Every structure is written in structure tokens, then in C-alpha cells.
């Protein structure tokens, strides 16, 4: 998404993948890295910036709804549900952000 700022791209991804819209912070709350498996099987290192989004809209239908299952987690349960160690640590530390509601959208 070359013409979008990172937080705008993150907001668009949240809409496409989970059907959520809201107020997104302009600065990332952290980053994590992992090895991404591409469609043809190639493995590519990826670094991901994570942005907090205050959910204000939850759509019944969204672009990737047939590929995803939307579920809500507390930060603790979300940290337990992911396999990437850096992302696990980042999610576990989210309680340091004031006003964070105790649920995060997740898709699989």
C-alpha cells in the first residue's frame, strides 16, 4: 500500500481481515518479525508494525469473512493464542496502554 501511511494501511487491513473500523493510533505500539510463507512456498522474513485500534464499528460482512473467523480475546488469552514469540510478548505488554479495553479482535 505504497500511497498509504503505515497506520492507514493497518486500519485498512483490520477492515479487510476482521471487519473492524475505528480510531487507530498513528504511532506503532511495537514491532515483531516472523518468517512469512508465500503462496508459492517461498519463505520470506517479515517485520510487522503493530498499531492499536479502538474499535467503533463491527461489520457483519467484510472482504475476507469467508477466509477468517473473527473472535475476541483478552490480551492475556491473545498472547497465549499466537505462536510468534515477539508478537506474544508485545500482546502480553498491551496492558501498559491506558484505556485499553480487555478484548482484542482476532482472526484465523
Residue pairs with C-beta under 8 A, 6 or more apart in sequence:
1 8
1 9
1 12
4 12
5 26
6 28
6 49
6 51
7 24
7 25
7 26
7 27
7 28
7 51
8 24
10 24
10 49
10 50
10 51
10 53
11 21
11 24
11 51
11 53
14 20
14 21
14 24
14 53
14 105
15 21
15 59
15 62
15 63
16 62
16 63
16 64
17 62
17 63
17 64
17 68
17 107
18 62
18 68
18 70
18 105
18 106
18 107
19 58
19 59
19 60
19 61
19 62
19 65
19 70
20 53
20 55
20 57
20 58
20 59
20 105
21 55
21 56
21 57
21 59
22 53
22 54
22 55
22 56
22 57
23 53
23 54
23 56
24 51
24 52
24 53
24 54
25 51
25 52
25 53
26 51
27 51
28 49
28 50
28 51
29 50
29 51
29 52
29 90
29 94
29 97
30 49
30 50
30 90
30 93
31 47
31 48
31 49
31 50
31 86
31 90
32 47
32 48
32 50
32 84
32 86
32 87
32 90
33 45
33 46
33 47
33 48
33 86
34 45
34 46
34 48
34 84
34 86
34 87
35 43
35 44
35 45
35 46
36 43
36 44
36 45
36 46
37 43
38 44
48 87
50 87
50 90
52 94
52 97
52 100
54 101
55 105
64 107
68 107
68 108
69 107
69 108
70 105
70 106
70 107
71 105
71 106
71 107
71 108
72 103
72 104
72 105
72 106
73 81
73 103
73 104
73 106
74 102
74 103
74 104
75 91
75 92
75 94
75 95
75 100
75 102
75 104
76 92
78 91
78 104
78 106
79 88
79 89
79 91
79 92
80 88
81 106
82 88
82 91
91 104
94 100
94 104
